[in-house]
Amino acid sequence: MRVALSVREGKVSSVLLLRRLRSGSRKNAHYAAFREVGRVIRTIQLLRYLSDPQMRRRVTAATNKVEAYNGFSEWVRFGNRGVITDNDPVEQEKAVKFNALLTDCLIFHNTLDIAEVVRQLQSEGWKAEPEDLAEVSPYLTEKIMRFGEYSTHELDLPSRRHTSRTSTSTSPGSARRTAASYCPESAPAVCVTASRTSPK
Protein backbone atom coordinates (compact mmCIF):
# COMPACT_ATOMS: atom_id res chain seq x y z
CA MET A 1 0.00 0.00 0.00
CA ARG A 2 2.83 2.40 0.84
CA VAL A 3 4.47 1.70 -2.50
CA ALA A 4 1.23 2.40 -4.38
CA LEU A 5 0.71 5.67 -2.50
CA SER A 6 4.32 6.68 -3.08
CA VAL A 7 3.98 6.10 -6.83
CA ARG A 8 0.67 7.97 -6.95
CA GLU A 9 2.10 10.97 -5.08
CA GLY A 10 5.24 10.97 -7.21
CA LYS A 11 7.66 10.23 -4.39
CA VAL A 12 8.91 7.09 -6.15
CA SER A 13 9.14 6.82 -9.92
CA SER A 14 7.70 3.75 -11.61
CA VAL A 15 10.98 3.24 -13.48
CA LEU A 16 12.94 2.99 -10.24
CA LEU A 17 10.35 0.66 -8.73
CA LEU A 18 10.40 -1.70 -11.71
CA ARG A 19 14.18 -1.69 -11.71
CA ARG A 20 14.21 -2.81 -8.08
CA LEU A 21 11.55 -5.46 -8.64
CA ARG A 22 13.41 -6.82 -11.66
CA SER A 23 16.47 -7.65 -9.60
CA GLY A 24 14.76 -10.70 -8.08
CA SER A 25 16.93 -10.66 -4.99
CA ARG A 26 15.58 -12.45 -1.91
CA LYS A 27 16.88 -9.61 0.23
CA ASN A 28 14.69 -7.14 -1.63
CA ALA A 29 11.68 -6.55 0.62
CA HIS A 30 9.61 -4.97 -2.15
CA TYR A 31 10.22 -7.92 -4.46
CA ALA A 32 9.23 -10.42 -1.75
CA ALA A 33 6.07 -8.45 -0.90
CA PHE A 34 4.88 -8.18 -4.51
CA ARG A 35 5.68 -11.85 -5.09
CA GLU A 36 3.41 -12.86 -2.21
CA VAL A 37 0.68 -10.51 -3.41
CA GLY A 38 0.91 -12.12 -6.84
CA ARG A 39 0.59 -15.57 -5.34
CA VAL A 40 -2.52 -14.51 -3.41
CA ILE A 41 -4.14 -13.08 -6.55
CA ARG A 42 -3.29 -16.21 -8.55
CA THR A 43 -4.71 -18.47 -5.83
CA ILE A 44 -7.96 -16.49 -5.68
CA GLN A 45 -8.27 -16.65 -9.47
CA LEU A 46 -7.72 -20.41 -9.52
CA LEU A 47 -10.32 -20.94 -6.79
CA ARG A 48 -12.84 -18.87 -8.76
CA TYR A 49 -12.05 -20.88 -11.89
CA LEU A 50 -12.61 -24.19 -10.09
CA SER A 51 -15.84 -23.11 -8.39
CA ASP A 52 -17.52 -21.21 -11.27
CA PRO A 53 -18.61 -23.37 -14.26
CA GLN A 54 -19.60 -20.32 -16.31
CA MET A 55 -16.17 -18.80 -15.84
CA ARG A 56 -14.56 -22.06 -16.95
CA ARG A 57 -16.66 -22.03 -20.11
CA ARG A 58 -15.63 -18.45 -20.88
CA VAL A 59 -11.96 -19.20 -20.33
CA THR A 60 -12.15 -22.36 -22.42
CA ALA A 61 -13.95 -20.53 -25.23
CA ALA A 62 -11.37 -17.73 -25.22
CA THR A 63 -8.52 -20.25 -25.23
CA ASN A 64 -10.07 -22.15 -28.13
CA LYS A 65 -10.42 -18.92 -30.11
CA VAL A 66 -6.76 -18.11 -29.58
CA GLU A 67 -5.74 -21.60 -30.67
CA ALA A 68 -8.05 -21.38 -33.69
CA TYR A 69 -6.44 -18.08 -34.69
CA ASN A 70 -2.97 -19.60 -34.37
CA GLY A 71 -4.02 -22.57 -36.49
CA PHE A 72 -5.51 -20.30 -39.15
CA SER A 73 -2.35 -18.17 -39.16
CA GLU A 74 -0.21 -21.27 -39.66
CA TRP A 75 -2.50 -22.36 -42.50
CA VAL A 76 -1.97 -19.00 -44.21
CA ARG A 77 1.81 -19.21 -43.76
CA PHE A 78 2.23 -22.24 -46.03
CA GLY A 79 5.47 -21.16 -47.73
CA ASN A 80 8.49 -23.19 -46.59
CA ARG A 81 6.18 -24.94 -44.12
CA GLY A 82 6.02 -21.76 -42.09
CA VAL A 83 9.70 -21.91 -41.13
CA ILE A 84 11.56 -18.58 -41.07
CA THR A 85 15.03 -19.33 -42.39
CA ASP A 86 16.42 -15.79 -42.29
CA ASN A 87 18.66 -14.96 -39.33
CA ASP A 88 18.15 -11.21 -39.69
CA PRO A 89 15.87 -10.02 -36.85
CA VAL A 90 14.40 -7.33 -39.11
CA GLU A 91 13.46 -9.86 -41.78
CA GLN A 92 12.05 -12.20 -39.15
CA GLU A 93 9.85 -9.41 -37.79
CA LYS A 94 8.73 -8.58 -41.33
CA ALA A 95 7.72 -12.20 -41.95
CA VAL A 96 5.70 -12.31 -38.73
CA LYS A 97 4.05 -8.92 -39.30
CA PHE A 98 3.20 -9.63 -42.94
CA ASN A 99 1.71 -12.98 -42.05
CA ALA A 100 -0.39 -11.36 -39.30
CA LEU A 101 -1.54 -8.68 -41.76
CA LEU A 102 -2.55 -11.26 -44.36
CA THR A 103 -4.30 -13.35 -41.71
CA ASP A 104 -6.28 -10.33 -40.46
CA CYS A 105 -7.26 -9.41 -44.03
CA LEU A 106 -8.63 -12.90 -44.65
CA ILE A 107 -10.50 -12.85 -41.34
CA PHE A 108 -11.99 -9.46 -42.26
CA HIS A 109 -13.05 -10.81 -45.66
CA ASN A 110 -14.66 -13.86 -44.06
CA THR A 111 -16.46 -11.65 -41.55
CA LEU A 112 -17.91 -9.52 -44.34
CA ASP A 113 -19.14 -12.65 -46.13
CA ILE A 114 -20.71 -13.98 -42.92
CA ALA A 115 -22.42 -10.64 -42.27
CA GLU A 116 -23.80 -10.63 -45.81
CA VAL A 117 -25.22 -14.12 -45.36
CA VAL A 118 -26.77 -13.15 -42.01
CA ARG A 119 -28.42 -10.08 -43.55
CA GLN A 120 -29.78 -12.19 -46.38
CA LEU A 121 -31.22 -14.71 -43.93
CA GLN A 122 -32.80 -11.92 -41.89
CA SER A 123 -34.39 -10.47 -45.01
CA GLU A 124 -35.93 -13.88 -45.68
CA GLY A 125 -37.48 -13.95 -42.21
CA TRP A 126 -34.88 -15.95 -40.29
CA LYS A 127 -33.88 -14.84 -36.80
CA ALA A 128 -30.19 -14.59 -35.99
CA GLU A 129 -29.72 -14.82 -32.24
CA PRO A 130 -26.54 -13.40 -30.67
CA GLU A 131 -25.86 -16.79 -29.08
CA ASP A 132 -25.89 -18.42 -32.51
CA LEU A 133 -23.66 -15.78 -34.07
CA ALA A 134 -21.16 -16.23 -31.24
CA GLU A 135 -20.62 -19.80 -32.41
CA VAL A 136 -19.73 -18.75 -35.97
CA SER A 137 -16.00 -18.74 -36.64
CA PRO A 138 -14.34 -16.39 -39.15
CA TYR A 139 -11.44 -18.81 -39.62
CA LEU A 140 -12.88 -20.36 -42.78
CA THR A 141 -10.52 -21.96 -45.30
CA GLU A 142 -12.80 -23.84 -47.70
CA LYS A 143 -13.27 -20.98 -50.18
CA ILE A 144 -9.75 -19.53 -49.97
CA MET A 145 -7.32 -20.51 -52.74
CA ARG A 146 -3.94 -20.23 -51.08
CA PHE A 147 -2.01 -21.01 -54.24
CA GLY A 148 -3.99 -18.63 -56.46
CA GLU A 149 -5.74 -19.22 -59.76
CA TYR A 150 -3.71 -19.25 -62.95
CA SER A 151 -5.45 -18.89 -66.31
CA THR A 152 -3.78 -19.02 -69.74
CA HIS A 153 -6.85 -18.10 -71.77
CA GLU A 154 -5.87 -14.42 -71.84
CA LEU A 155 -2.52 -15.16 -73.51
CA ASP A 156 -4.13 -15.99 -76.91
CA LEU A 157 -1.43 -18.50 -77.78
CA PRO A 158 -2.03 -20.11 -81.20
CA SER A 159 -2.33 -23.87 -81.10
CA ARG A 160 0.28 -25.56 -83.31
CA ARG A 161 -0.21 -29.09 -84.48
CA HIS A 162 2.89 -31.24 -84.19
CA THR A 163 3.57 -33.83 -86.90
CA SER A 164 6.02 -36.55 -86.04
CA ARG A 165 8.56 -37.28 -88.78
CA THR A 166 11.03 -40.10 -88.42
CA SER A 167 13.54 -41.51 -90.84
CA THR A 168 15.32 -44.84 -90.80
CA SER A 169 17.91 -43.80 -93.36
CA THR A 170 21.50 -43.26 -92.18
CA SER A 171 22.71 -41.22 -95.13
CA PRO A 172 24.09 -37.70 -94.41
CA GLY A 173 21.42 -36.06 -96.52
CA SER A 174 18.61 -37.80 -94.71
CA ALA A 175 20.10 -36.80 -91.35
CA ARG A 176 20.10 -33.15 -92.38
CA ARG A 177 16.54 -33.40 -93.67
CA THR A 178 15.43 -35.08 -90.46
CA ALA A 179 17.03 -32.37 -88.32
CA ALA A 180 15.47 -29.66 -90.45
CA SER A 181 12.02 -31.22 -90.13
CA TYR A 182 12.10 -30.64 -86.35
CA CYS A 183 13.41 -27.10 -86.62
CA PRO A 184 11.06 -24.50 -85.08
CA GLU A 185 10.84 -21.11 -86.73
CA SER A 186 11.97 -19.37 -83.54
CA ALA A 187 15.38 -21.11 -83.36
CA PRO A 188 16.79 -21.82 -86.84
CA ALA A 189 20.41 -21.34 -85.74
CA VAL A 190 20.15 -24.17 -83.25
CA CYS A 191 18.81 -26.52 -85.91
CA VAL A 192 21.53 -25.59 -88.40
CA THR A 193 24.16 -26.40 -85.79
CA ALA A 194 22.48 -29.72 -85.07
CA SER A 195 22.38 -30.64 -88.76
CA ARG A 196 26.06 -29.81 -89.20
CA THR A 197 27.11 -32.00 -86.29
CA SER A 198 25.04 -34.98 -87.38
CA PRO A 199 27.05 -38.17 -87.97
CA LYS A 200 28.24 -38.84 -91.50
C-alpha positions in Angstrom: 0.0 0.0 0.0 2.8 2.4 0.8 4.5 1.7 -2.5 1.2 2.4 -4.4 0.7 5.7 -2.5 4.3 6.7 -3.1 4.0 6.1 -6.8 0.7 8.0 -7.0 2.1 11.0 -5.1 5.2 11.0 -7.2 7.7 10.2 -4.4 8.9 7.1 -6.1 9.1 6.8 -9.9 7.7 3.8 -11.6 11.0 3.2 -13.5 12.9 3.0 -10.2 10.4 0.7 -8.7 10.4 -1.7 -11.7 14.2 -1.7 -11.7 14.2 -2.8 -8.1 11.6 -5.5 -8.6 13.4 -6.8 -11.7 16.5 -7.6 -9.6 14.8 -10.7 -8.1 16.9 -10.7 -5.0 15.6 -12.4 -1.9 16.9 -9.6 0.2 14.7 -7.1 -1.6 11.7 -6.6 0.6 9.6 -5.0 -2.1 10.2 -7.9 -4.5 9.2 -10.4 -1.8 6.1 -8.4 -0.9 4.9 -8.2 -4.5 5.7 -11.8 -5.1 3.4 -12.9 -2.2 0.7 -10.5 -3.4 0.9 -12.1 -6.8 0.6 -15.6 -5.3 -2.5 -14.5 -3.4 -4.1 -13.1 -6.5 -3.3 -16.2 -8.5 -4.7 -18.5 -5.8 -8.0 -16.5 -5.7 -8.3 -16.6 -9.5 -7.7 -20.4 -9.5 -10.3 -20.9 -6.8 -12.8 -18.9 -8.8 -12.0 -20.9 -11.9 -12.6 -24.2 -10.1 -15.8 -23.1 -8.4 -17.5 -21.2 -11.3 -18.6 -23.4 -14.3 -19.6 -20.3 -16.3 -16.2 -18.8 -15.8 -14.6 -22.1 -17.0 -16.7 -22.0 -20.1 -15.6 -18.5 -20.9 -12.0 -19.2 -20.3 -12.1 -22.4 -22.4 -13.9 -20.5 -25.2 -11.4 -17.7 -25.2 -8.5 -20.3 -25.2 -10.1 -22.2 -28.1 -10.4 -18.9 -30.1 -6.8 -18.1 -29.6 -5.7 -21.6 -30.7 -8.0 -21.4 -33.7 -6.4 -18.1 -34.7 -3.0 -19.6 -34.4 -4.0 -22.6 -36.5 -5.5 -20.3 -39.2 -2.4 -18.2 -39.2 -0.2 -21.3 -39.7 -2.5 -22.4 -42.5 -2.0 -19.0 -44.2 1.8 -19.2 -43.8 2.2 -22.2 -46.0 5.5 -21.2 -47.7 8.5 -23.2 -46.6 6.2 -24.9 -44.1 6.0 -21.8 -42.1 9.7 -21.9 -41.1 11.6 -18.6 -41.1 15.0 -19.3 -42.4 16.4 -15.8 -42.3 18.7 -15.0 -39.3 18.2 -11.2 -39.7 15.9 -10.0 -36.8 14.4 -7.3 -39.1 13.5 -9.9 -41.8 12.1 -12.2 -39.1 9.9 -9.4 -37.8 8.7 -8.6 -41.3 7.7 -12.2 -41.9 5.7 -12.3 -38.7 4.0 -8.9 -39.3 3.2 -9.6 -42.9 1.7 -13.0 -42.0 -0.4 -11.4 -39.3 -1.5 -8.7 -41.8 -2.5 -11.3 -44.4 -4.3 -13.3 -41.7 -6.3 -10.3 -40.5 -7.3 -9.4 -44.0 -8.6 -12.9 -44.7 -10.5 -12.8 -41.3 -12.0 -9.5 -42.3 -13.1 -10.8 -45.7 -14.7 -13.9 -44.1 -16.5 -11.6 -41.6 -17.9 -9.5 -44.3 -19.1 -12.6 -46.1 -20.7 -14.0 -42.9 -22.4 -10.6 -42.3 -23.8 -10.6 -45.8 -25.2 -14.1 -45.4 -26.8 -13.2 -42.0 -28.4 -10.1 -43.6 -29.8 -12.2 -46.4 -31.2 -14.7 -43.9 -32.8 -11.9 -41.9 -34.4 -10.5 -45.0 -35.9 -13.9 -45.7 -37.5 -13.9 -42.2 -34.9 -15.9 -40.3 -33.9 -14.8 -36.8 -30.2 -14.6 -36.0 -29.7 -14.8 -32.2 -26.5 -13.4 -30.7 -25.9 -16.8 -29.1 -25.9 -18.4 -32.5 -23.7 -15.8 -34.1 -21.2 -16.2 -31.2 -20.6 -19.8 -32.4 -19.7 -18.8 -36.0 -16.0 -18.7 -36.6 -14.3 -16.4 -39.2 -11.4 -18.8 -39.6 -12.9 -20.4 -42.8 -10.5 -22.0 -45.3 -12.8 -23.8 -47.7 -13.3 -21.0 -50.2 -9.8 -19.5 -50.0 -7.3 -20.5 -52.7 -3.9 -20.2 -51.1 -2.0 -21.0 -54.2 -4.0 -18.6 -56.5 -5.7 -19.2 -59.8 -3.7 -19.2 -63.0 -5.5 -18.9 -66.3 -3.8 -19.0 -69.7 -6.9 -18.1 -71.8 -5.9 -14.4 -71.8 -2.5 -15.2 -73.5 -4.1 -16.0 -76.9 -1.4 -18.5 -77.8 -2.0 -20.1 -81.2 -2.3 -23.9 -81.1 0.3 -25.6 -83.3 -0.2 -29.1 -84.5 2.9 -31.2 -84.2 3.6 -33.8 -86.9 6.0 -36.6 -86.0 8.6 -37.3 -88.8 11.0 -40.1 -88.4 13.5 -41.5 -90.8 15.3 -44.8 -90.8 17.9 -43.8 -93.4 21.5 -43.3 -92.2 22.7 -41.2 -95.1 24.1 -37.7 -94.4 21.4 -36.1 -96.5 18.6 -37.8 -94.7 20.1 -36.8 -91.4 20.1 -33.1 -92.4 16.5 -33.4 -93.7 15.4 -35.1 -90.5 17.0 -32.4 -88.3 15.5 -29.7 -90.5 12.0 -31.2 -90.1 12.1 -30.6 -86.3 13.4 -27.1 -86.6 11.1 -24.5 -85.1 10.8 -21.1 -86.7 12.0 -19.4 -83.5 15.4 -21.1 -83.4 16.8 -21.8 -86.8 20.4 -21.3 -85.7 20.1 -24.2 -83.2 18.8 -26.5 -85.9 21.5 -25.6 -88.4 24.2 -26.4 -85.8 22.5 -29.7 -85.1 22.4 -30.6 -88.8 26.1 -29.8 -89.2 27.1 -32.0 -86.3 25.0 -35.0 -87.4 27.0 -38.2 -88.0 28.2 -38.8 -91.5 
